[in-house]
Amino acid sequence: MKNNSSKILILVIAIIFVNFIATKVYKRFDLTKDKRYTLSETTHSILESIDEPAIITVYLEGNFPSEFKRLQTETKQHLEELKAINKHIKFRFIEPLDRAEELIKQGLQPSRLSVQENGKVSEAVIFPWATIEYNNKIENISLLTNQTTGTQEEQLQSSIQNLEYAFTDAIHKISSEKKQKIAILRGNGELDDIYLTGFVLQLRQYYKLAPFTLDSVSKNPQKTVQQLTEYDLVIIAKPTEKFTEEEKFTLDQYIMNGGKSLWLIDNINAELDSLMQTGETLAFNRDLNLTDLLFNYGIRINFDLIKDIQSSTISLASGNTGNQTQYQDFPWHYHPLIVSKNRHPITNNIGQVSLRFSSTIDTLKNGIDKTILLQSSEYSKPLGTPRLIALSEVAKKLSQQDYNNGNQTLGVLLEGEFSSAYANRVKPFETNLYKDKSAPNKMVVIADGDIIANQIFQGQPLDLGLDKWTKIRYDNAPFLMNSINYMLDDSGLLKLRLKSIQLQFLDKQKAFKERTYWQLLNVVLPLIILTVFGFLYNYLRKRKFGTPK
């Protein structure tokens, strides 16, 4: 008896000790195969900066399709992981339909989903958004990735994969001060401000922005180089006027001194506006005097136009109903739609990117690492210029046999130690900042200036990537944002986009066809087995013990 009492006492003391240790030491175990609940070091580092309550409101509550319950569940579990790391993270889930108008005014647009139940397809509306409030700042967080292709299940999987990046990016945005500066180049006929507004408004949330003109090179080139090197990245958005040697040398030395660059270049003069006015336009070569500069860095933008069977549409008048002109969307194969299959952080989970009158790019061997970011589809072909382009081409159906030149390169990331294009040449002017070679550096070159140009509707700029006719939203803005973030990222945030998980989905069509079988198997069969067992049990019991008198 005394021995048993000692054992019980030891057991009680052990339980108390374990509970005491549990209150002091906290550990969560991720037993999933794809480690979906294991947060990166980047997320841990960014969460450390939160020292006041950060309130996250998630609008995923109420009745919506069963598969999107997965998004709700995964979001809740992810937020619990964030809260476990930092106690200042608070979150709540609320029903959005009661405040739909208010949310739409805040920019939280609803998503319409097709719901398949009992063999019938219906439509449901959800608000796949969250907001985070911290230090009197509010940031919207999109929980549903934008995909114009693929199934709803693929969109859901992509969205769940993107959860850590979406929340960590928002936390980083509202908790950190803008330090890096971006120059938007001016002076060579670049895009007007109204065409950059859609993207600049997003970019401004992360970086300090300012226009920078190269006109001062002619008067004080040394000062211009010095001032440009104070920026971390420069955006060259669709220049239309020729660069002088002094301007090229300024950009070259900016790169040699560590400056990042985003080149959005139209080598061909072809505009949709002039085509719409006259019905045809001449596409001709544009001499920007940049060929030797880019060639030295390892790429060449060709003087051609890509024509791709996989393309966006243009709206043309197709007739009249009463006094109203009727418009119809026609495929326009000079506007390729790009779906990248590259698992690079810039392009991973990026949907279709819309280009306009793009040229092809050749990559050259020069020791610089080159990553293809944008490619045309397999059924595309580069066409020589100059050439006449007519709207009547929409009536011609393209044959895959005639457009099977394969994937053509349209956008490239270059990384490495760049050599100056003026290393063995006479310098346009002297500068004490001159370098023959750069430290490890990065640049992105896209053979289309319109990739950054938003559309205009009733005199107002639209969001970048939003088509005013079809209302389709392309991923131009996320692609460009990722490109800039990748070049300037010092926190490793963009690497979170490479996170990959694998969800298992129910085959709804098969489940509907076989529903009777599975209902019988899961409901009727257990009852039959239970009944047989009951009769058998009673029978054997009677045989063993006999019928009681």
N, C-alpha and C positions, 0 to 999 in steps of 0.2 A: 504493500500500500504506500509506504514511504517512497519506494523507488518510482512508482507511477506519479506521485505528486511532484517529484523532482523533474521528471520528464515534461510534465504539463507546464511547470514553472519555466523551464528552459525554452519550451515552445512559445510561451507568451512573451518572454523577453526577446526572443528572436524576431517575432512578428513586430513588436514595438520598435526594435532596432532597424528592421527593413523599412518600416514606414517612415522612420526618422530620416534615414538615408535618402528615401524617395522624395522627401520634401526639400532636400538640399541639392540633390543631383537629378537633373532632368535629361532624359534621353528618349528620342523617338526612333523607331526602327522602320525602314522602308523595305518591305518584303516583296514589292512588285518587281517583276522581271525587268521592266524598262526603267526602273528607278524614277517614276514620274513624280514622286513626292520628295525627292532629294533636291534641295535647292543649291544653286551654284555659289561659289565663293563671291562672285560679283553681286548677287542678290544679298548675301550676308553683309558685304561691305557697304552697299547702298543703304540697307536698313539701319546700319549703325548711326547714320546721320539723323535719324528721326528721334528727336528728344522731346517732342510734345505730341499730344493726341492727334493721330491722323485718322479721320473718320471716312470709312469706305461704305458707300451705299450701292447695293447691287439690285438692279431692277429685274431680277429673275425669280419672280414669285407669282403663283397663280396657276391657271390651267394652260398648258401648252403641250406640244407633241412629246410623246414619251421619250424619244431619243434625245430630246433637248433637256430632259430631266438630267441626263448625263452631264450636260454642260453646267447645270445648276449645282449638281453634286460635286463635280470636279472643282468648280469655282469655290465652293464652300470649304472643301478640304484644303485647297491651296491657301486660302485666306487663314485657315487655322494654322497652317505651317508658318505663315508670315507672323501671325500673332504669337506663336510659340517662340519665335526668335526675338521679337521686340514687343513688349507689353503695351507700347503706345499705339499699336495698330488695333483699331476697333472697326467692326463691320456689322452690317445689318442687311437683310433681304426684305424688300417691300414690293407690294403689288403696284405695277406701273399704270394700269389702265385707267384708274381713277384720276390720274394727273397727266394724261396723254398729251394734251395741248401744251401744258407747261414744259414737259420734257422736249417736245418738238421745237419749241422756241429756244431751248437751251442747246439745240443742235443734235439731240439724241433721236435720230430717225428710226422708226420701227422697221422691222423686217417681216416680210410676208413669206410664210413657209407652206409648202404643200404637205398635207397630212394624209397618210394612207391607213385607213382602219376598216376592217371587215370588207376589204376589196373595193372600198369607195375612197375617192380622193377629194379632200376638202382643203380649205385655206385657213391658216391661223396667223395671228399677228402677235409678235413678241417684241420686247424692247431689250435686245442683248447688249446692255450697257451697264457701266458702273461709273460712279464719280468718287473722287477722293478730295477731301478738304484738309488743308494743312497750312498753318500760318496765314490764314485769310486768303489762301489761293485755292481755286477749284480746278480740277482737271478731269476731263471726260475720258473714259476708258472703253474702247470698243472690244466686246468679248467675242464677236463673231467675225471671222476673217472674211474679207471680200473676195468671193470667187465667182467668176462669170462662167466657168466651165466646171465639170465634175459633178458628182452627185452630192446630195444633201449630207450623206454620211461622211464623204471626204471633206466637206466643209466643216462638219462638226469635229472631225479628228484634227484637222488643221487648227481649229479654234482652241481646242484643248491643249495641243502642243504649244500654242502661242501664249497661254495664260501667264506663265512666269515672265516672259518678255513684256507683255502688255502691262502688268501691274508694276514690275520693277522699273520699267521705262517711265511710267507715270510718277512713281515715287521719286525717281531721280530728277525728273523734270521740275517738280514742285519744291524739292528740298535743296537743290544746288543752285548756286549763282552762275549766271552766264559769264564765261571767261573768254571763250574762243571767239575770234572775230572773222567774219566772212566778207569779202569784197565782191560786189556785183559789178563786173567790168562795164565801162561805158566808153564811148568815143569812137567806136567802129561800127555803128549802125546796129547795135544789139537790139533785142526785143524791147518794146516800150513797157513802162511800168505796169500798165493795165493788164498785159498778158503774163506778167510775173506775179501778180497779186495773189492768185490762188495758192501758189507754193510758198511765197515769201511769208504769208501770214502763219503758215505752219512752221517754217524754218525759224522764224523769230522767237518761237517758244524755247528754242534750244541755244541759239547763238546771237551774238551782236552782229547786226548787218549794216552795211554802208555802201553807197555807190562809190566807184573809184574810176576816174577817167584817165586815159593815157595821153590826153592832149598835152599835158604839161611836159611830156618827154621832150618835145621840140624846144622848150625854153630852159628847163632845168632837169636834165635826165638823171643826174646823180641823186637829187632830192626825191625824184619820183621812185627810183629803185628803193631808196631807203624807206620811204613811206609805205610802199607796197609790201615790203618784207615784214611790216608790223601786223599784217593779216595772216591768219592761219590757213585760209583757203580762198581761192578766187574762182568765181563762176563766170565762164565765157559763154553767154547764152545767145546763140544764133547771130553772130556778127555778119554783116553784109558788105562792109567796106574793107578794103585792102589794108593789111598791117604793114607799117614801115619797118625797116630794119632796126631802128631805135626801139620801137615798141616790142618787136620780137625779142630783142636782146634783153629788154626789161623783164619780160615774162620768163625768159630763159634763166636769168640770174635769180629771179624770184624762186624758181624751182630748185636751182642749185643751192640756194640758202634755206631749203627745207619747206617751202610753201607747197601746199597741196593744190590740185587744180581739177576742175570739172569742165571738160571741153564738150560743148554741145554745138556741133558744127554742121551746117548745111553747105555741102560743096556744089549743090545744084540749085539753081533759081527756079522754083516751081511752086506756085501759090494757088490754093484752092479758091480764094476770093476772085482772082482774075479769071480763073476757069469758069466759075459760076456766072460771071458777067457776060462773057463772050461765047461760052460753049467749048472753047478750046484755048490752049496756051502752049507756048514754046518753052520747054524745059532746057535750059542751057547752063554751061559750066560757070561757076562763080570763082573768080580768082581772089583768094584771101591772102595769098602769099604765105601760107602756113605749112605747105607741103614739106619743105626741107626741115622745118623745125620738128614736126611730128615724126617725120621719117627718122630723124636722128634719135628720137626717144624709142622707136621700135615699131611704129605703125604707119600705114598709109591709107588715107581716106580716098577711095576711088571716085572718078567722075562718071558715075552711073546712077541708075535708079533701080531699086528692088521692086519687083512685082510679085506678089504673094497671093496664092489662092486663099490662104487663111488671113482674112482682112476684116476691117471694120466697114461700116456702110456710110453712104451719104444720102441725104434726103433730097429728092427731086420732085418737081411738080409732075403729077401723073394725070391730071384732069381737073374738072370743076364739078361741084355739086351745088347747083344754084349759083350764088355769088361767091361761094367759098372754094378756094383752091385746095385740091387734095394732094397730099404729099405721100410719097412712097420711098421706103429705104431700099437702096440698091448696094450690093457689094462693090466696094471701090478698092481694087487690088493694089493701088499705089499707097494704101494706108495699111501696112501689115500689122497684125496683132501678134505679139510675141509672148509665148509661154515658155519660160526658162525651165529647163530640167536640171540645171546646175545646183548642187547642194551647197553653194557658197552662202555665207551669212547675208550677203546683199540680196540674193535672189530667192533664198529659201522661203517657202510659203507666200511668195508673191504671185498674184494672179496675172491676168493679161495686161500687157503694157502696149499702149497704142502709139504707133509712130506714123509720121506723114512724110511722104516723099523722101525716104531714107536712102542712103548710099551704103555700099559695102566697104568693109575694112580689111586690109591685108596686114598680117602680123609678120614682123621680120625678126631674124635671129640676131640678137645683140647682147645677150646676157641678162636682159630684163625679164622677170616673170610676168607672163600674160595669162589672164583668166578671161575666157569668153563669158560675158554677162548676158548679152542679147544676141539671138540668132533668129533668122527667118525660119519658116517651116520647111519641111523637106521638099514641098512642092512650090518652089519659088525660083525666080530667075532674075539676074541683073541685066538691065537694058542699057545700051550705050546712049550717050547724049552728045549733041543736042537732039531732041526729038519732039514731035508734036503730040500733045496729049489732048484728047477730046472726050467730052462727056458721053458721046455715043458709044464709047467702049464698054459702058455698063451693060449693053445689050449682048455683048459677046461672052459666051460661056467659055471659061478656060479649061483646057484639057490637062490632066495630070501628066500625060506623056510629054506635052510641050513645056511643062514647068517642073521638071524633075532634076534641076541642077543641084539639089540638096540644100542643106542649111548654109546660109550665108551670114558671116559675122557682121553685126551692126553695132555692137558695143563691147568695149574691152576695159578691163582693169589692168594697169601696169604697176608693178612693184619692184623696187630695186634701187641701185645706185646709178642715177642718170648722169650721163656725160653731157657737158655743155655743147650745144650746136655751134658755138663760136670758139671752141678750144684751139683749133688750128686755122683760125680765120682772123682777118682784121676786125677789131672791135669797133662798133659804131660810135662808142664813146668810152671814156675811161671811168672806172668806179672802183673804190677801195673795197667794195663788197664782192668783187669778181672771184668766182671759183670755177675750176675746170670740171669738178665732179661733185655731186651731191652726196649727203649722207643717205641712208635708206629712206626712200620717199615713195609716195603713191600718187597716181593720177587716174582718172576715169575719162575715157573718150567715147562719146556717142555720136554716130554719124547721122544725127537728126537734131536740129535746133528746136523743132516744135514739140519735142517730148516734154518740155518744161512750160509750154504755152497753154494757159487756160482759155476756154471759150468765153465769148461775151454774149450776154442775153439782155436785151433791152438796156443796153449801155452799161451793164454791171458785170464785173468779172465773176465767173463761176468757180467752184472748187476745181483744182487741177485734176483732170481725169474724168470729169463729169461731162457726158455728151448731152448737149441741150436738146437734141432731137429724140434720141432713143432712151434717155435717162439712165443709160448704163454707166456705171462708175468703174473706170479702168484704174489700174494700180500704178500709174505714172508717179504720183506723189510718194507712195511708200518706197518705190524703187529708188527714186532720187534721194529721198531722205536716208535710206539705208546706205546709199553710196557715200553720202557726205558723212554720216555717222561712222561708217567703217574707216574712212580716211582720217577722221579726227578723233575717233574713240580712244580714250585713254583709260576707260573703266572696264573694257571687255563686255559691255552691255550687249552688243550686237551678236555675240557668240551664242546668246540664249536662244536665238532663232533657229539654231541647229538642233535643239532638243527634239527628240523623236519618240513617240509612243505609238502603241498599236492597240486599237480598240476593236472589240468583237461586236458586230452588229447582227441583229436578227434579220433573216431573209423574209421580208414581209409577204411577198408573193407566194413563196413556198409555204409559209405558215398559214396563209389564208386557204390555200388549196388543201392542206393536210390538217386543217383545224379539227375536223370531226374525229380523225384518227387519234390525234393527241389529246382531245377531250376525253375520249373513251379510255385511252391509256392512263391518263392522270387522275380521272375522277371515278369512272365505272370499275376499272380493273382493281384498284385498291379495295373497293367495297366488296367485290366478288371474292377476293382473297381473304378479306376479313370474315365474310360469311362462311366460307368453306372452313376456315380455321376454327370458327366457333362451333360449327356442327361437328367437326372432327374431334375437337377437344372434349365436347360433351359426350360423344360416342365412346371415346377411349376411357373417359372417366367412369362411365356407366359400366363398361366391361370390366374395369379393374375393381371397382368398389361395389358394383351391383346397384340395383334400384332400391333406394331406401324404402323401408316398410312404414 
